[in-house]
Amino acid sequence: MKKIFYALFLMLISNAPVYGKNTSFTTASAINARNTTHQFLLSAKNAYEIYNLEKLENALSSAHQSAPQRLDVLFSLGNTYILQGDIHKALDVYARINTQTGGDIDALTYLVMYKHYLGQPFTNEMSALKKISEQRAKDVATIIGNINEQLAMPIAEKLPAGYNKNNPALIITLGYALKEDGTMDSILIDRLEKTLAMAKMLPEAKIVVTGGVPKHDKSEGIEMKQWLIHQGIDENRIIAENYATDTVENFIYSRYIIKQEKRNNIVIVSSATHVRRCHVILQSLALAKGEHYDITTVAAPDASEEEMKFEGKRKLGIYRDALRAYGLYMISAAPEFSLN
């Protein structure tokens, strides 16, 4: 059924009307189309918030049919396919945008990144991107290089030999969803145990505990800070970031603290299945802001060494969140909503 719907959708957008040739224009029809699009986008916002991807896809498809000139809606639809793991559909949408516009910087960025993910050649897309913006092409190449480096990097459960402990560090520990009763999951406790070890090894380090999804009137950041205090860590060393709702937001909000603390020596603590993505996200965020951080990751083990040789299904999330951190939001359709 989805394949049929998608085929009809492609046929509809390929036969979209040419503006300026529509002789049936009326004020009433224009207002109706605008209101209809608005309602579809409100429905899409609701679907995104509850993470109903099928509903999100249908709402965005309908919104695009109502307002084919809204490329922000079409980008959002392509990115919804990424969230669903259907990369080929997403590439079709990005390619269509690029063709319709005669070359679009964001469409080309997505095409290069996800073709690289699939192991497909992307020389033509990169060349076209360079013609539009040499800086964007350089940044995309940097992100790809960072991803390649992290995918090849063994997971470390301790600081590397020769780590300079005299350079004041900022330890950033990633939260993990609390249980329904507000207590911490064992995965989060493992991350905190590793953080405690790092805090003792780096007594001059400040600690950021980040996570803001509430459960049972409790929040990750606050619970994490209290746990560390109970383990004897001075509360003045700990900064609770209590607003982030996902990993990209963890670093968006933690970056504000990095800037205020004026510490570029960053130690990221998270689970082994999470640290590569964390590293790339912070690198992409720094790249977008014209900044540089010396990043070290320390993992709390949650998978065997053999399992961690390859990211598997997690790999797509690294590409996706690298682009989000760089500033290319997954879902963006103003004024109804703009979500990353």
C-alpha positions as CSV (number, residue, x, y, z in Angstrom):
1,M,0.0,0.0,0.0
2,K,2.8,2.4,0.9
3,K,4.5,1.7,-2.5
4,I,1.3,2.6,-4.3
5,F,0.9,5.8,-2.2
6,Y,4.5,6.8,-2.9
7,A,4.1,6.2,-6.7
8,L,1.0,8.4,-6.7
9,F,2.8,11.0,-4.7
10,L,5.8,11.2,-7.1
11,M,3.3,11.4,-10.0
12,L,1.5,14.3,-8.3
13,I,4.6,16.3,-7.6
14,S,6.1,15.7,-11.0
15,N,2.8,17.1,-12.5
16,A,2.6,20.1,-10.2
17,P,1.1,23.2,-11.9
18,V,3.4,25.8,-13.4
19,Y,2.9,29.1,-11.5
20,G,1.6,32.0,-13.6
21,K,-0.5,29.8,-15.9
22,N,-3.4,29.0,-13.6
23,T,-6.4,30.9,-14.8
24,S,-8.8,29.6,-12.1
25,F,-7.2,31.5,-9.3
26,T,-9.6,33.0,-6.7
27,T,-9.0,34.5,-3.3
28,A,-11.2,31.9,-1.7
29,S,-9.3,29.0,-3.3
30,A,-6.0,30.5,-2.3
31,I,-7.1,31.0,1.3
32,N,-8.6,27.5,1.4
33,A,-5.3,26.0,0.1
34,R,-3.3,27.9,2.7
35,N,-5.6,26.8,5.5
36,T,-5.6,23.2,4.3
37,T,-1.8,23.2,4.2
38,H,-1.6,24.7,7.7
39,Q,-3.8,21.9,9.1
40,F,-1.8,19.2,7.4
41,L,1.4,20.7,9.0
42,L,-0.2,20.9,12.4
43,S,-1.1,17.2,12.0
44,A,2.5,16.5,11.0
45,K,3.8,18.4,14.1
46,N,1.6,16.2,16.3
47,A,2.8,13.1,14.5
48,Y,6.4,14.0,15.0
49,E,5.9,14.8,18.7
50,I,4.5,11.3,19.3
51,Y,6.9,9.8,16.8
52,N,4.2,8.3,14.6
53,L,6.3,8.2,11.4
54,E,3.5,6.8,9.2
55,K,1.2,9.6,10.2
56,L,4.0,12.1,9.7
57,E,4.7,10.8,6.2
58,N,1.0,11.0,5.2
59,A,0.6,14.5,6.7
60,L,3.7,15.9,5.0
61,S,2.7,14.3,1.6
62,S,-0.7,15.9,1.8
63,A,0.8,19.2,2.8
64,H,3.1,19.1,-0.2
65,Q,0.3,18.3,-2.6
66,S,-1.6,21.3,-1.2
67,A,1.5,23.6,-1.5
68,P,4.0,22.2,-4.0
69,Q,6.1,25.3,-3.8
70,R,6.9,24.6,-0.1
71,L,10.3,22.9,-0.5
72,D,10.7,23.0,3.3
73,V,7.8,20.5,3.4
74,L,9.3,18.3,0.7
75,F,12.7,18.3,2.6
76,S,10.8,17.3,5.7
77,L,9.2,14.4,3.8
78,G,12.6,13.3,2.5
79,N,14.0,13.4,6.0
80,T,11.0,11.4,7.3
81,Y,12.0,8.6,4.9
82,I,15.5,8.8,6.6
83,L,13.8,8.4,10.0
84,Q,12.0,5.3,8.6
85,G,15.3,3.9,7.2
86,D,14.1,4.2,3.6
87,I,17.2,5.9,2.2
88,H,16.4,5.3,-1.5
89,K,13.1,7.1,-1.2
90,A,14.8,10.0,0.6
91,L,17.4,10.2,-2.2
92,D,14.7,10.3,-4.8
93,V,13.1,13.3,-3.0
94,Y,16.5,15.2,-2.6
95,A,17.3,14.5,-6.3
96,R,13.9,15.9,-7.3
97,I,14.4,19.1,-5.3
98,N,17.8,19.5,-6.8
99,T,16.5,19.1,-10.3
100,Q,13.5,21.4,-9.7
101,T,15.7,24.2,-8.4
102,G,18.6,23.8,-10.8
103,G,20.9,23.0,-7.9
104,D,20.2,23.3,-4.1
105,I,22.9,23.4,-1.5
106,D,21.0,21.4,1.1
107,A,19.6,18.8,-1.4
108,L,23.2,18.3,-2.7
109,T,24.5,18.0,0.9
110,Y,22.0,15.2,1.7
111,L,22.7,13.5,-1.6
112,V,26.5,13.4,-0.9
113,M,26.1,12.3,2.7
114,Y,23.6,9.5,2.2
115,K,25.2,8.3,-1.0
116,H,28.4,8.0,1.0
117,Y,26.5,6.1,3.6
118,L,25.3,3.6,1.0
119,G,28.7,3.3,-0.6
120,Q,27.5,4.9,-3.8
121,P,29.6,7.3,-5.9
122,F,28.8,11.0,-5.3
123,T,31.5,12.8,-7.4
124,N,28.9,14.6,-9.5
125,E,26.9,15.8,-6.5
126,M,30.1,17.0,-4.7
127,S,31.3,18.9,-7.8
128,A,27.9,20.6,-8.1
129,L,28.0,21.4,-4.4
130,K,31.5,23.0,-4.8
131,K,30.1,25.3,-7.5
132,I,27.4,26.6,-5.2
133,S,29.6,26.8,-2.0
134,E,33.2,25.7,-1.7
135,Q,32.8,26.1,2.1
136,R,29.8,23.8,2.3
137,A,31.6,21.2,0.2
138,K,34.6,21.5,2.5
139,D,32.4,21.1,5.6
140,V,30.7,18.0,4.1
141,A,34.0,16.4,3.3
142,T,35.1,17.2,6.9
143,I,32.0,15.5,8.4
144,I,32.5,12.5,6.2
145,G,36.1,12.3,7.3
146,N,35.0,12.6,11.0
147,I,32.5,9.8,10.5
148,N,35.0,7.5,8.8
149,E,37.5,8.1,11.6
150,Q,35.1,7.3,14.3
151,L,33.8,4.2,12.6
152,A,37.3,2.9,12.4
153,M,38.2,3.9,16.0
154,P,38.2,1.2,18.7
155,I,35.9,2.0,21.7
156,A,37.9,3.0,24.7
157,E,36.8,2.4,28.3
158,K,39.5,4.6,29.9
159,L,41.5,7.7,29.1
160,P,44.3,7.1,26.5
161,A,47.9,6.6,27.6
162,G,49.6,10.0,27.9
163,Y,46.4,11.9,28.4
164,N,47.3,15.4,29.7
165,K,45.6,15.5,33.1
166,N,46.9,19.0,33.7
167,N,44.7,20.6,31.0
168,P,41.4,21.5,32.8
169,A,38.7,19.3,31.2
170,L,34.9,19.4,31.0
171,I,33.4,16.0,31.4
172,I,30.1,15.7,29.6
173,T,28.0,12.7,30.6
174,L,25.0,11.8,28.5
175,G,21.7,11.0,30.2
176,Y,19.5,8.0,29.5
177,A,15.7,7.7,29.8
178,L,14.4,7.4,33.4
179,K,12.1,4.5,34.2
180,E,8.4,5.3,34.5
181,D,8.7,5.7,38.3
182,G,11.5,8.2,37.9
183,T,14.4,5.9,38.9
184,M,17.5,5.6,36.9
185,D,18.1,2.7,34.5
186,S,21.2,0.5,35.0
187,I,22.5,1.9,31.7
188,L,22.5,5.4,33.2
189,I,24.1,4.1,36.5
190,D,26.9,2.5,34.4
191,R,27.5,5.9,32.8
192,L,27.6,7.6,36.1
193,E,30.0,5.0,37.5
194,K,32.4,5.8,34.7
195,T,31.9,9.5,35.3
196,L,32.8,9.1,38.9
197,A,36.0,7.3,37.9
198,M,36.8,10.2,35.5
199,A,36.0,12.8,38.1
200,K,38.5,11.2,40.5
201,M,41.2,10.9,37.9
202,L,40.6,14.5,36.8
203,P,40.1,16.4,40.0
204,E,40.2,19.8,38.3
205,A,37.5,18.8,35.8
206,K,34.0,20.3,35.8
207,I,31.2,17.9,35.0
208,V,28.1,18.4,32.8
209,V,25.3,15.9,33.3
210,T,22.8,16.4,30.5
211,G,19.3,15.1,30.0
212,G,15.9,16.7,30.5
213,V,13.1,14.2,29.7
214,P,10.9,14.2,32.8
215,K,9.5,11.0,34.3
216,H,7.4,10.9,37.5
217,D,8.3,14.5,38.3
218,K,12.0,13.7,38.0
219,S,14.6,14.6,35.4
220,E,17.8,12.9,34.2
221,G,20.1,15.9,34.7
222,I,19.0,16.5,38.3
223,E,19.0,12.8,39.3
224,M,22.5,12.4,37.8
225,K,23.8,15.4,39.7
226,Q,22.3,14.1,43.0
227,W,23.8,10.6,42.4
228,L,27.3,12.1,42.0
229,I,26.9,14.3,45.0
230,H,26.0,11.3,47.1
231,Q,29.2,9.6,45.8
232,G,31.2,12.5,47.3
233,I,31.7,14.8,44.3
234,D,31.6,18.5,45.2
235,E,28.3,19.9,43.9
236,N,30.1,23.0,42.7
237,R,31.9,20.8,40.1
238,I,28.6,19.6,38.6
239,I,26.4,21.5,36.2
240,A,23.0,19.9,35.5
241,E,21.8,20.5,31.9
242,N,18.1,19.8,32.4
243,Y,16.5,20.7,29.0
244,A,17.8,18.3,26.3
245,T,15.4,15.7,25.0
246,D,17.7,13.8,22.7
247,T,21.4,13.4,21.9
248,V,21.8,16.3,19.5
249,E,20.1,18.6,22.0
250,N,22.4,17.2,24.7
251,F,25.3,18.8,22.9
252,I,23.5,22.0,21.7
253,Y,22.8,22.9,25.3
254,S,26.1,21.6,26.6
255,R,27.9,23.7,24.1
256,Y,26.6,26.8,25.9
257,I,28.2,25.5,29.1
258,I,31.5,24.8,27.2
259,K,31.6,28.4,26.1
260,Q,30.8,29.8,29.5
261,E,33.4,27.5,31.2
262,K,36.0,28.3,28.5
263,R,37.2,24.8,28.4
264,N,37.8,23.2,25.0
265,N,39.2,19.9,26.4
266,I,36.1,17.7,26.4
267,V,35.7,14.2,27.8
268,I,32.5,12.6,26.7
269,V,31.1,9.8,28.8
270,S,28.3,7.5,27.5
271,S,27.6,3.9,26.6
272,A,29.8,2.1,24.2
273,T,27.0,1.9,21.6
274,H,26.6,5.7,21.9
275,V,30.0,7.3,22.1
276,R,30.8,7.4,18.3
277,R,27.6,9.2,17.5
278,C,28.3,11.6,20.4
279,H,31.8,12.4,19.2
280,V,30.6,13.1,15.6
281,I,27.7,15.3,16.8
282,L,30.0,17.5,18.9
283,Q,32.5,17.7,16.0
284,S,29.7,18.8,13.6
285,L,28.3,21.3,16.0
286,A,31.8,22.8,16.5
287,L,32.3,22.9,12.7
288,A,29.0,24.8,12.2
289,K,30.0,27.3,14.8
290,G,33.6,27.8,13.7
291,E,35.0,26.2,16.9
292,H,37.3,23.4,17.7
293,Y,37.3,21.0,20.7
294,D,39.8,18.4,21.8
295,I,37.4,15.5,22.3
296,T,38.1,12.2,24.1
297,T,35.4,9.6,24.6
298,V,35.2,7.1,27.5
299,A,32.7,4.4,27.2
300,A,30.6,2.5,29.8
301,P,30.5,-1.0,28.3
302,D,27.1,-2.1,27.1
303,A,28.1,-4.4,24.2
304,S,30.9,-7.0,23.5
305,E,34.1,-6.0,21.8
306,E,33.0,-8.0,18.8
307,E,29.6,-6.2,18.6
308,M,31.3,-2.8,18.7
309,K,33.6,-3.4,15.7
310,F,30.7,-2.3,13.5
311,E,27.9,0.1,14.2
312,G,25.3,-1.8,12.2
313,K,21.8,-0.2,12.3
314,R,23.2,2.6,14.5
315,K,25.4,3.8,11.6
316,L,22.6,5.7,9.9
317,G,21.9,7.6,13.1
318,I,25.5,8.9,13.1
319,Y,25.0,10.4,9.6
320,R,21.6,11.8,10.4
321,D,22.6,13.4,13.7
322,A,25.9,14.8,12.2
323,L,23.7,16.8,9.7
324,R,21.3,17.8,12.4
325,A,24.1,19.1,14.6
326,Y,25.5,20.9,11.6
327,G,22.2,22.7,11.2
328,L,20.2,20.7,8.8
329,Y,17.0,20.0,10.7
330,M,15.1,16.8,10.1
331,I,11.7,18.5,10.1
332,S,11.4,22.1,9.3
333,A,8.1,23.7,8.1
334,A,7.7,27.2,9.5
335,P,5.6,28.8,10.9
336,E,3.7,25.7,12.0
337,F,6.8,24.1,13.5
338,S,10.5,23.9,13.2
339,L,12.1,20.8,14.9
340,N,15.5,19.4,14.4
